[in-house]
Amino acid sequence: MTPPDTAGIVSVRSPYPFAETVRRLLAGFAEHGIKVFATIDQAAEAAAAGLAMPPTTLIVFGNPRAGTPLMLARPLSGLDLPLKALVTEPVPGEVAVSFNAASYVIRRHSLPPELVGNLEPPERLIANLMSK
């Protein structure tokens, strides 16, 4: 089997337990005026389907003031917007937050390089929230 292509994906290890990691992200987004559009507990959805899955939560978030210019420049960038952060704990005690790098989204959609500044603040925020 071919390993997955993880180019463009940033994964930040969290020093916090799974639930605390999710809580810190949600609180940090709210504190910085970043709208959370959805929080999906994928492990709970798996359990509802009779399947087992390690703790996994997808947070869909963004800022229309930052994202709209990207979608106006390249409408298909809406496939990657709003942004998403995936919190996982594949091994007990090993929690990570993964997301698409701002530079990857810019490259993927051939967006003007100056628009990377619209996507970098959440990337920095996530890194700061996961540092002790």
Helices and strands as residue ranges (DSSP letters): E 9-14, H 18-31, E 35-41, H 42-48, E 56-62, H 64-73, G 75-79, E 83-91, E 94-100, H 102-108, G 113-115, H 116-129
